[in-house]
Structures are given as structure tokens and as C-alpha cells.
Amino acid sequence: MQRLQVAILAITALGNLAFSSGTQAYNNSNLSININGIKNLRGQVCFSIFSSSKGFPTDKRNATKSGCVKAVNKTVKAKFDQLKPGSYAVAVIHDTNGDGTLNSNILGIPKEGIGFSRNPRIITGPPKFGDSAIIVVGPNTDIYIQLQYFL
């Protein structure tokens, strides 16, 4: 009987060790964002990553991570490290004048290129968080965003 108890304890301990080391490996994930369709090489391409609908897609203060890279090619890639696994939505602008904001005309139509994760169709306004949400899990997640220009 004692031998059986020791065997059960050993199996339980090994199972817990295997489970904890497996979950430990993916505490943080990396998100690589590939942007296609950049119209010209002026300015910068700015990214905002949101973990909830609060502020999405325009309020960078509510973004989990954000940043800009210079537009040096017609395609741009940015990598964001140390994201907790979960649901995120990405908003991108091609900030051609470098002012850090999306410029629009008097009707509210963007003058600069915009894009969102999952490439939702944009008709009368920005997509909702749920329409752009992606799942970031595992060590690396790659997404592709096609910029859209309206003017």
C-alpha cells in the first residue's frame, strides 16, 4: 500500500512539473505586424495595439503598446515583444506628415492610409474591436494588414 502511495505521489509530482514548465514557456508572446500597400515613402507608419474595446482604434492612451517606424519601403514590419497571450486589435496609420495623428478632411474621411488587424471592410467608420480582434498565443504570432487610402 505504501509503495502505491509513493508511486501516485511521484506521478502527480512529475505531471505537475511537466504542466508548469509547459505553461511557463508561453507567458509572453511576440506579435509581428506586416503592413502592405504603403502608397508613398513619406512620413511614418504608426501602430497601436489594444487589449480591449476601450479607446479602440483612435485613443493611443488606452493602447497596450504603440510605436512608429519610418516608411522606407512599400511594406513595413514591426515586432512587439512581451505581450500576454490574449485577444488584441491593431490599428495602423500611414502618418505621411509625421504629426502622430490621423488627418481627415472636413467630412471626416481620412487623408492618410489606415488599416486594422483582420483587414475588415471599412465603409462608414472604423471597425469595432471585435471585428479586428486577433488571438495572440504561443511564442510568435504574425499578422498582415493591408493599408487603405480613401483620398
PEMODA-V378531 format. One record per pair of residues at least 24 apart in sequence whose C-alpha atoms are under 8 Angstrom apart, sorted by the first residue. I is the first residue (numbers start at 1). J is the second residue. D is the distance in whole Angstrom. If there is no record, write none. Layout:
i-><I,I>
j-><J,J>
d-><D,D>
This chain:
i-><25,26,26,26,26,27,27,28,28,28,28,28,28,28,29,29,29,29,29,29,29,29,29,29,29,30,30,30,30,30,30,30,30,30,31,31,31,31,31,31,31,31,31,32,32,32,32,32,32,32,32,33,33,33,33,33,33,33,34,34,34,34,34,34,34,34,35,35,35,35,35,35,35,36,36,36,36,36,36,36,37,37,37,37,37,38,38,38,38,38,38,38,39,39,40,40,41,41,41,41,42,42,42,43,43,43,43,43,43,43,44,44,44,44,44,44,44,44,44,45,45,45,45,45,45,45,45,45,46,46,46,46,46,47,47,47,47,48,48,48,49,49,49,49,50,50,50,51,51,51,51,52,52,52,52,53,53,53,56,56,56,56,57,57,57,57,58,83,84,85,85,85,85,86,86,86,87,87,87,87,88,88,88,88,89,89,89,89,89,89,89,90,90,90,90,91,91,91,92,92,93,94,109,109,110,110,110,111,111,111,112,112,112,113,113,113,113,114,114,114,115,115,115,115,116,116,116,117,117,117,118,118,118,119,119>
j-><139,85,137,138,139,84,85,81,82,83,84,85,138,139,81,82,83,84,85,136,137,138,139,140,141,79,80,81,82,83,136,139,140,141,79,80,81,83,136,140,141,142,143,77,78,79,80,140,141,142,143,77,78,79,142,143,144,145,75,76,77,78,142,143,144,145,75,76,77,144,145,146,147,74,75,76,144,145,146,147,74,75,146,147,148,71,73,74,75,94,113,147,74,113,71,74,71,72,73,74,71,96,97,70,71,94,95,96,97,98,68,69,70,71,94,95,96,97,98,69,70,71,76,92,93,94,95,96,92,93,94,95,100,90,91,92,93,90,91,92,88,89,90,91,88,89,90,86,87,88,89,87,88,89,129,128,129,130,89,91,128,129,90,91,126,129,91,136,136,135,136,137,138,135,136,137,133,134,135,136,133,134,135,136,116,117,129,130,132,133,134,116,117,132,133,115,116,117,116,147,147,147,150,151,149,150,151,149,150,151,149,150,151,147,148,149,150,147,148,149,145,146,147,148,145,146,147,143,144,145,143,144,145,145,146>
d-><8,8,7,5,6,6,7,8,5,5,5,6,8,7,6,5,5,6,6,7,6,6,5,6,7,7,6,4,6,6,8,6,5,6,6,5,6,7,7,6,5,6,8,7,6,4,6,7,6,5,6,6,5,6,6,5,6,7,7,6,5,7,8,6,5,6,5,5,6,6,5,6,7,7,5,7,7,6,5,6,6,7,6,5,7,8,8,5,6,7,8,6,7,8,8,7,5,6,6,7,6,5,7,6,6,7,6,4,5,5,6,6,4,5,6,5,6,8,6,5,6,6,8,7,6,4,6,8,6,5,6,7,8,7,6,5,7,6,5,7,7,6,5,7,5,5,6,8,6,5,7,8,7,8,7,7,5,8,8,8,8,6,8,6,7,8,8,8,8,8,5,5,7,6,5,7,6,6,5,6,5,5,6,7,7,6,6,8,5,4,6,6,5,7,8,6,5,7,6,8,8,8,7,8,8,6,7,7,7,6,6,8,8,6,5,5,7,5,5,7,6,6,5,6,6,8,8,7,7,6,8,8,7,6,6>
